[in-house]
Amino acid sequence: MNHRETVNAVARRLPHQTRREVDEILRWAYTFWHEALEQDEAVRLPEIGTLRIEVQTVQPGGAIRRFGVGRLRRLYGRFRPSPELRRRYRRGS
């Protein structure tokens, strides 16, 4: 589901809110989540799961090492589904 689809789905369930208002609220939420992830915090979405960005420092090998590149940082997006989401996924619904 992309941003536009999310805005439309929320706006249908909240008829007292305009699409523009829903869009603005979601963009603020994205901003807060972005800031939390930048500060090595987890973003917890109720009934969905937890998202976290992890950093791993690695020593390059092969040709990259020969060019004088020191340590590299890898970023990983980690998602841990909630127990409810796991149950629904296992049931197939």
C-alpha positions in Angstrom: 0.0 0.0 0.0 1.5 3.3 -1.0 1.0 6.8 0.5 -1.9 7.7 -1.7 -3.7 4.5 -1.1 -3.2 4.9 2.7 -4.6 8.4 2.6 -7.7 7.3 0.7 -8.3 4.3 3.0 -8.0 6.5 6.1 -10.1 9.3 4.6 -12.9 6.8 3.8 -13.0 5.6 7.4 -12.9 9.2 8.8 -15.5 11.1 6.7 -15.1 14.2 9.0 -11.5 14.5 7.8 -10.5 15.7 4.4 -7.9 13.9 2.3 -5.6 16.9 2.7 -5.9 16.7 6.5 -5.2 12.9 6.5 -2.2 13.5 4.2 -0.8 16.1 6.5 -1.2 13.9 9.6 0.5 10.9 7.9 3.4 13.1 6.7 3.9 14.3 10.3 3.9 10.7 11.5 6.5 9.8 8.9 8.6 12.7 10.1 8.5 11.5 13.7 9.3 8.0 12.7 12.2 9.2 10.6 13.6 11.2 13.5 13.2 8.2 15.8 15.0 5.8 13.4 17.8 8.4 13.0 18.3 8.3 16.7 18.6 4.5 16.9 15.1 4.2 18.4 12.6 1.6 17.4 9.2 2.6 15.8 6.4 0.5 17.3 3.2 0.3 15.3 0.4 -1.3 17.3 -0.8 -4.6 16.0 1.8 -4.4 13.2 5.2 -4.7 14.7 8.5 -2.9 15.3 10.8 -1.3 12.8 14.5 -0.5 13.7 17.5 0.5 11.6 20.7 -1.3 12.6 24.3 -0.3 11.6 27.0 -2.8 11.1 30.7 -1.8 10.6 32.5 -4.2 8.3 36.1 -4.5 7.1 36.2 -4.5 3.2 38.1 -7.1 1.4 39.4 -7.7 -2.1 39.6 -4.8 -4.6 37.9 -2.4 -2.2 40.6 -2.8 0.4 43.3 -2.2 -2.2 41.9 1.2 -3.0 42.5 2.2 0.6 38.9 2.1 1.8 38.8 1.7 5.5 35.8 0.4 7.4 32.4 0.5 5.8 29.0 0.9 7.4 26.0 -1.3 6.4 22.5 -0.2 7.3 19.8 -2.8 7.9 16.1 -2.3 8.2 14.8 -4.8 10.7 11.1 -5.5 11.1 9.7 -7.6 13.9 6.0 -8.4 13.3 3.6 -8.3 16.2 2.3 -11.6 17.6 -1.1 -10.8 16.1 0.3 -10.2 12.7 2.3 -13.4 12.9 -0.9 -15.3 13.8 -2.8 -13.8 10.9 0.0 -14.5 8.4 0.2 -18.1 9.5 -3.5 -18.6 9.2 -3.4 -17.1 5.7 -5.9 -14.4 6.3 
